[in-house]
Amino acid sequence: MGSEQRYLSPQELSQYLGIATQTIYEWTSQKKIPFIKLGRLVKFDVAEIDAWMKTQRVEPYNN
């Protein structure tokens, strides 16, 4: 695994994606984003997030 971090906290994920931490919490509560729950702790697998991001892609509309 090297020096790469595999699991991110909500704060780290918000920095990774460049979005607000509140958005991460909202997506988690709505189950819109893949996450791991360990008791009260929420973590995000970087590989799962990257795969999820690819499924969110919107293709441009060409006339």
Beta strands, then each sheet from edge to edge (+ up, - down):
strand 1: 7-8
strand 2: 36-38
strand 3: 41-45
sheet 1: 1+ 3- 2+
end
